[in-house]
Structures are given as structure tokens and as C-alpha cells.
């Protein structure tokens, strides 16, 4: 499997989680499965298209 290194600047992804440990010897597989879901379910594209959140100053300027 090829891997891509990504930087998710100011983006938070909620809803996907996994608990893994090196004790069971499956941590690499578990993490790989999560990345496959992250990319395969289109989460990566959704996150990459989302604009960064407004700063506090921008929120005040826009009346939030």
C-alpha cells in the first residue's frame, strides 16, 4: 500500500477513532485500516475542500 503524508492545517476530523496497541502486534494493520477508511469513504476529500475556520477577529468582523 502506498502512503501519502498529509498536513491537516486547522482542520479537525471527528467521528473516526481506533484503539490499538503494539502489544497485540496489529497496530500497523489497525492504522492502515483507518487510513483506508479515511480515504475510501471520501473523508480526505471533504476535509481538504473545507476552508479553515474563521479567526476570532474574522468572527467579530462578520457579526458572530
Phi and psi restraints in degrees (range 20) as a CNS / XPLOR table:
assign (resid 1 and name C) (resid 2 and name N)
       (resid 2 and name CA) (resid 2 and name C) 1.0 -86.1 20.0 2
assign (resid 2 and name N) (resid 2 and name CA)
       (resid 2 and name C) (resid 3 and name N) 1.0 143.8 20.0 2
assign (resid 2 and name C) (resid 3 and name N)
       (resid 3 and name CA) (resid 3 and name C) 1.0 -116.9 20.0 2
assign (resid 3 and name N) (resid 3 and name CA)
       (resid 3 and name C) (resid 4 and name N) 1.0 148.6 20.0 2
assign (resid 3 and name C) (resid 4 and name N)
       (resid 4 and name CA) (resid 4 and name C) 1.0 -121.0 20.0 2
assign (resid 4 and name N) (resid 4 and name CA)
       (resid 4 and name C) (resid 5 and name N) 1.0 131.2 20.0 2
assign (resid 4 and name C) (resid 5 and name N)
       (resid 5 and name CA) (resid 5 and name C) 1.0 -87.3 20.0 2
assign (resid 5 and name N) (resid 5 and name CA)
       (resid 5 and name C) (resid 6 and name N) 1.0 127.8 20.0 2
assign (resid 5 and name C) (resid 6 and name N)
       (resid 6 and name CA) (resid 6 and name C) 1.0 -124.3 20.0 2
assign (resid 6 and name N) (resid 6 and name CA)
       (resid 6 and name C) (resid 7 and name N) 1.0 149.7 20.0 2
assign (resid 6 and name C) (resid 7 and name N)
       (resid 7 and name CA) (resid 7 and name C) 1.0 -115.0 20.0 2
assign (resid 7 and name N) (resid 7 and name CA)
       (resid 7 and name C) (resid 8 and name N) 1.0 118.2 20.0 2
assign (resid 7 and name C) (resid 8 and name N)
       (resid 8 and name CA) (resid 8 and name C) 1.0 -98.9 20.0 2
assign (resid 8 and name N) (resid 8 and name CA)
       (resid 8 and name C) (resid 9 and name N) 1.0 86.2 20.0 2
assign (resid 8 and name C) (resid 9 and name N)
       (resid 9 and name CA) (resid 9 and name C) 1.0 -74.7 20.0 2
assign (resid 9 and name N) (resid 9 and name CA)
       (resid 9 and name C) (resid 10 and name N) 1.0 122.1 20.0 2
assign (resid 9 and name C) (resid 10 and name N)
       (resid 10 and name CA) (resid 10 and name C) 1.0 54.7 20.0 2
assign (resid 10 and name N) (resid 10 and name CA)
       (resid 10 and name C) (resid 11 and name N) 1.0 35.0 20.0 2
assign (resid 10 and name C) (resid 11 and name N)
       (resid 11 and name CA) (resid 11 and name C) 1.0 -127.9 20.0 2
assign (resid 11 and name N) (resid 11 and name CA)
       (resid 11 and name C) (resid 12 and name N) 1.0 137.1 20.0 2
assign (resid 11 and name C) (resid 12 and name N)
       (resid 12 and name CA) (resid 12 and name C) 1.0 -121.1 20.0 2
assign (resid 12 and name N) (resid 12 and name CA)
       (resid 12 and name C) (resid 13 and name N) 1.0 128.9 20.0 2
assign (resid 12 and name C) (resid 13 and name N)
       (resid 13 and name CA) (resid 13 and name C) 1.0 -106.2 20.0 2
assign (resid 13 and name N) (resid 13 and name CA)
       (resid 13 and name C) (resid 14 and name N) 1.0 124.4 20.0 2
assign (resid 13 and name C) (resid 14 and name N)
       (resid 14 and name CA) (resid 14 and name C) 1.0 -118.0 20.0 2
assign (resid 14 and name N) (resid 14 and name CA)
       (resid 14 and name C) (resid 15 and name N) 1.0 139.8 20.0 2
assign (resid 14 and name C) (resid 15 and name N)
       (resid 15 and name CA) (resid 15 and name C) 1.0 118.4 20.0 2
assign (resid 15 and name N) (resid 15 and name CA)
       (resid 15 and name C) (resid 16 and name N) 1.0 -22.6 20.0 2
assign (resid 15 and name C) (resid 16 and name N)
       (resid 16 and name CA) (resid 16 and name C) 1.0 -105.3 20.0 2
assign (resid 16 and name N) (resid 16 and name CA)
       (resid 16 and name C) (resid 17 and name N) 1.0 129.7 20.0 2
assign (resid 16 and name C) (resid 17 and name N)
       (resid 17 and name CA) (resid 17 and name C) 1.0 -152.1 20.0 2
assign (resid 17 and name N) (resid 17 and name CA)
       (resid 17 and name C) (resid 18 and name N) 1.0 160.8 20.0 2
assign (resid 17 and name C) (resid 18 and name N)
       (resid 18 and name CA) (resid 18 and name C) 1.0 -152.9 20.0 2
assign (resid 18 and name N) (resid 18 and name CA)
       (resid 18 and name C) (resid 19 and name N) 1.0 144.8 20.0 2
assign (resid 18 and name C) (resid 19 and name N)
       (resid 19 and name CA) (resid 19 and name C) 1.0 -113.3 20.0 2
assign (resid 19 and name N) (resid 19 and name CA)
       (resid 19 and name C) (resid 20 and name N) 1.0 123.0 20.0 2
assign (resid 19 and name C) (resid 20 and name N)
       (resid 20 and name CA) (resid 20 and name C) 1.0 -141.8 20.0 2
assign (resid 20 and name N) (resid 20 and name CA)
       (resid 20 and name C) (resid 21 and name N) 1.0 166.0 20.0 2
assign (resid 20 and name C) (resid 21 and name N)
       (resid 21 and name CA) (resid 21 and name C) 1.0 -149.8 20.0 2
assign (resid 21 and name N) (resid 21 and name CA)
       (resid 21 and name C) (resid 22 and name N) 1.0 153.0 20.0 2
assign (resid 21 and name C) (resid 22 and name N)
       (resid 22 and name CA) (resid 22 and name C) 1.0 -74.9 20.0 2
assign (resid 22 and name N) (resid 22 and name CA)
       (resid 22 and name C) (resid 23 and name N) 1.0 -13.9 20.0 2
assign (resid 22 and name C) (resid 23 and name N)
       (resid 23 and name CA) (resid 23 and name C) 1.0 -64.1 20.0 2
assign (resid 23 and name N) (resid 23 and name CA)
       (resid 23 and name C) (resid 24 and name N) 1.0 -35.0 20.0 2
assign (resid 23 and name C) (resid 24 and name N)
       (resid 24 and name CA) (resid 24 and name C) 1.0 -88.4 20.0 2
assign (resid 24 and name N) (resid 24 and name CA)
       (resid 24 and name C) (resid 25 and name N) 1.0 -4.4 20.0 2
assign (resid 24 and name C) (resid 25 and name N)
       (resid 25 and name CA) (resid 25 and name C) 1.0 73.1 20.0 2
assign (resid 25 and name N) (resid 25 and name CA)
       (resid 25 and name C) (resid 26 and name N) 1.0 10.7 20.0 2
assign (resid 25 and name C) (resid 26 and name N)
       (resid 26 and name CA) (resid 26 and name C) 1.0 -114.9 20.0 2
assign (resid 26 and name N) (resid 26 and name CA)
       (resid 26 and name C) (resid 27 and name N) 1.0 10.3 20.0 2
assign (resid 26 and name C) (resid 27 and name N)
       (resid 27 and name CA) (resid 27 and name C) 1.0 -62.9 20.0 2
assign (resid 27 and name N) (resid 27 and name CA)
       (resid 27 and name C) (resid 28 and name N) 1.0 -40.6 20.0 2
assign (resid 27 and name C) (resid 28 and name N)
       (resid 28 and name CA) (resid 28 and name C) 1.0 -63.3 20.0 2
assign (resid 28 and name N) (resid 28 and name CA)
       (resid 28 and name C) (resid 29 and name N) 1.0 -41.7 20.0 2
assign (resid 28 and name C) (resid 29 and name N)
       (resid 29 and name CA) (resid 29 and name C) 1.0 -64.9 20.0 2
assign (resid 29 and name N) (resid 29 and name CA)
       (resid 29 and name C) (resid 30 and name N) 1.0 -44.8 20.0 2
assign (resid 29 and name C) (resid 30 and name N)
       (resid 30 and name CA) (resid 30 and name C) 1.0 -59.6 20.0 2
assign (resid 30 and name N) (resid 30 and name CA)
       (resid 30 and name C) (resid 31 and name N) 1.0 -45.7 20.0 2
assign (resid 30 and name C) (resid 31 and name N)
       (resid 31 and name CA) (resid 31 and name C) 1.0 -65.8 20.0 2
assign (resid 31 and name N) (resid 31 and name CA)
       (resid 31 and name C) (resid 32 and name N) 1.0 -39.8 20.0 2
assign (resid 31 and name C) (resid 32 and name N)
       (resid 32 and name CA) (resid 32 and name C) 1.0 -61.3 20.0 2
assign (resid 32 and name N) (resid 32 and name CA)
       (resid 32 and name C) (resid 33 and name N) 1.0 -41.2 20.0 2
assign (resid 32 and name C) (resid 33 and name N)
       (resid 33 and name CA) (resid 33 and name C) 1.0 -62.2 20.0 2
assign (resid 33 and name N) (resid 33 and name CA)
       (resid 33 and name C) (resid 34 and name N) 1.0 -41.9 20.0 2
assign (resid 33 and name C) (resid 34 and name N)
       (resid 34 and name CA) (resid 34 and name C) 1.0 -63.8 20.0 2
assign (resid 34 and name N) (resid 34 and name CA)
       (resid 34 and name C) (resid 35 and name N) 1.0 -42.2 20.0 2
assign (resid 34 and name C) (resid 35 and name N)
       (resid 35 and name CA) (resid 35 and name C) 1.0 -63.4 20.0 2
assign (resid 35 and name N) (resid 35 and name CA)
       (resid 35 and name C) (resid 36 and name N) 1.0 -40.1 20.0 2
assign (resid 35 and name C) (resid 36 and name N)
       (resid 36 and name CA) (resid 36 and name C) 1.0 -60.5 20.0 2
assign (resid 36 and name N) (resid 36 and name CA)
       (resid 36 and name C) (resid 37 and name N) 1.0 -42.4 20.0 2
assign (resid 36 and name C) (resid 37 and name N)
       (resid 37 and name CA) (resid 37 and name C) 1.0 -66.3 20.0 2
assign (resid 37 and name N) (resid 37 and name CA)
       (resid 37 and name C) (resid 38 and name N) 1.0 -42.7 20.0 2
assign (resid 37 and name C) (resid 38 and name N)
       (resid 38 and name CA) (resid 38 and name C) 1.0 -57.7 20.0 2
assign (resid 38 and name N) (resid 38 and name CA)
       (resid 38 and name C) (resid 39 and name N) 1.0 -43.4 20.0 2
assign (resid 38 and name C) (resid 39 and name N)
       (resid 39 and name CA) (resid 39 and name C) 1.0 -84.3 20.0 2
assign (resid 39 and name N) (resid 39 and name CA)
       (resid 39 and name C) (resid 40 and name N) 1.0 -45.1 20.0 2
assign (resid 39 and name C) (resid 40 and name N)
       (resid 40 and name CA) (resid 40 and name C) 1.0 -64.0 20.0 2
assign (resid 40 and name N) (resid 40 and name CA)
       (resid 40 and name C) (resid 41 and name N) 1.0 -33.0 20.0 2
assign (resid 40 and name C) (resid 41 and name N)
       (resid 41 and name CA) (resid 41 and name C) 1.0 -88.3 20.0 2
assign (resid 41 and name N) (resid 41 and name CA)
       (resid 41 and name C) (resid 42 and name N) 1.0 5.1 20.0 2
assign (resid 41 and name C) (resid 42 and name N)
       (resid 42 and name CA) (resid 42 and name C) 1.0 81.0 20.0 2
assign (resid 42 and name N) (resid 42 and name CA)
       (resid 42 and name C) (resid 43 and name N) 1.0 9.2 20.0 2
assign (resid 42 and name C) (resid 43 and name N)
       (resid 43 and name CA) (resid 43 and name C) 1.0 -65.3 20.0 2
assign (resid 43 and name N) (resid 43 and name CA)
       (resid 43 and name C) (resid 44 and name N) 1.0 -41.2 20.0 2
assign (resid 43 and name C) (resid 44 and name N)
       (resid 44 and name CA) (resid 44 and name C) 1.0 -56.5 20.0 2
assign (resid 44 and name N) (resid 44 and name CA)
       (resid 44 and name C) (resid 45 and name N) 1.0 -46.7 20.0 2
assign (resid 44 and name C) (resid 45 and name N)
       (resid 45 and name CA) (resid 45 and name C) 1.0 -64.7 20.0 2
assign (resid 45 and name N) (resid 45 and name CA)
       (resid 45 and name C) (resid 46 and name N) 1.0 -41.9 20.0 2
assign (resid 45 and name C) (resid 46 and name N)
       (resid 46 and name CA) (resid 46 and name C) 1.0 -60.3 20.0 2
assign (resid 46 and name N) (resid 46 and name CA)
       (resid 46 and name C) (resid 47 and name N) 1.0 -43.8 20.0 2
assign (resid 46 and name C) (resid 47 and name N)
       (resid 47 and name CA) (resid 47 and name C) 1.0 -68.2 20.0 2
assign (resid 47 and name N) (resid 47 and name CA)
       (resid 47 and name C) (resid 48 and name N) 1.0 -42.0 20.0 2
assign (resid 47 and name C) (resid 48 and name N)
       (resid 48 and name CA) (resid 48 and name C) 1.0 -67.8 20.0 2
assign (resid 48 and name N) (resid 48 and name CA)
       (resid 48 and name C) (resid 49 and name N) 1.0 -24.9 20.0 2
assign (resid 48 and name C) (resid 49 and name N)
       (resid 49 and name CA) (resid 49 and name C) 1.0 -88.2 20.0 2
assign (resid 49 and name N) (resid 49 and name CA)
       (resid 49 and name C) (resid 50 and name N) 1.0 -16.9 20.0 2
assign (resid 49 and name C) (resid 50 and name N)
       (resid 50 and name CA) (resid 50 and name C) 1.0 -75.7 20.0 2
assign (resid 50 and name N) (resid 50 and name CA)
       (resid 50 and name C) (resid 51 and name N) 1.0 131.3 20.0 2
assign (resid 50 and name C) (resid 51 and name N)
       (resid 51 and name CA) (resid 51 and name C) 1.0 -69.5 20.0 2
assign (resid 51 and name N) (resid 51 and name CA)
       (resid 51 and name C) (resid 52 and name N) 1.0 155.2 20.0 2
assign (resid 51 and name C) (resid 52 and name N)
       (resid 52 and name CA) (resid 52 and name C) 1.0 -63.7 20.0 2
assign (resid 52 and name N) (resid 52 and name CA)
       (resid 52 and name C) (resid 53 and name N) 1.0 154.7 20.0 2
assign (resid 52 and name C) (resid 53 and name N)
       (resid 53 and name CA) (resid 53 and name C) 1.0 -65.4 20.0 2
assign (resid 53 and name N) (resid 53 and name CA)
       (resid 53 and name C) (resid 54 and name N) 1.0 155.3 20.0 2
assign (resid 53 and name C) (resid 54 and name N)
       (resid 54 and name CA) (resid 54 and name C) 1.0 -68.0 20.0 2
assign (resid 54 and name N) (resid 54 and name CA)
       (resid 54 and name C) (resid 55 and name N) 1.0 145.3 20.0 2
assign (resid 54 and name C) (resid 55 and name N)
       (resid 55 and name CA) (resid 55 and name C) 1.0 -75.4 20.0 2
assign (resid 55 and name N) (resid 55 and name CA)
       (resid 55 and name C) (resid 56 and name N) 1.0 166.1 20.0 2
assign (resid 55 and name C) (resid 56 and name N)
       (resid 56 and name CA) (resid 56 and name C) 1.0 -59.0 20.0 2
assign (resid 56 and name N) (resid 56 and name CA)
       (resid 56 and name C) (resid 57 and name N) 1.0 -39.6 20.0 2
assign (resid 56 and name C) (resid 57 and name N)
       (resid 57 and name CA) (resid 57 and name C) 1.0 -63.5 20.0 2
assign (resid 57 and name N) (resid 57 and name CA)
       (resid 57 and name C) (resid 58 and name N) 1.0 -43.6 20.0 2
assign (resid 57 and name C) (resid 58 and name N)
       (resid 58 and name CA) (resid 58 and name C) 1.0 -64.7 20.0 2
assign (resid 58 and name N) (resid 58 and name CA)
       (resid 58 and name C) (resid 59 and name N) 1.0 -38.5 20.0 2
assign (resid 58 and name C) (resid 59 and name N)
       (resid 59 and name CA) (resid 59 and name C) 1.0 -63.3 20.0 2
assign (resid 59 and name N) (resid 59 and name CA)
       (resid 59 and name C) (resid 60 and name N) 1.0 -44.0 20.0 2
assign (resid 59 and name C) (resid 60 and name N)
       (resid 60 and name CA) (resid 60 and name C) 1.0 -63.3 20.0 2
assign (resid 60 and name N) (resid 60 and name CA)
       (resid 60 and name C) (resid 61 and name N) 1.0 -41.6 20.0 2
assign (resid 60 and name C) (resid 61 and name N)
       (resid 61 and name CA) (resid 61 and name C) 1.0 -64.6 20.0 2
assign (resid 61 and name N) (resid 61 and name CA)
       (resid 61 and name C) (resid 62 and name N) 1.0 -33.0 20.0 2
assign (resid 61 and name C) (resid 62 and name N)
       (resid 62 and name CA) (resid 62 and name C) 1.0 -91.8 20.0 2
assign (resid 62 and name N) (resid 62 and name CA)
       (resid 62 and name C) (resid 63 and name N) 1.0 6.6 20.0 2
assign (resid 62 and name C) (resid 63 and name N)
       (resid 63 and name CA) (resid 63 and name C) 1.0 81.8 20.0 2
assign (resid 63 and name N) (resid 63 and name CA)
       (resid 63 and name C) (resid 64 and name N) 1.0 20.7 20.0 2
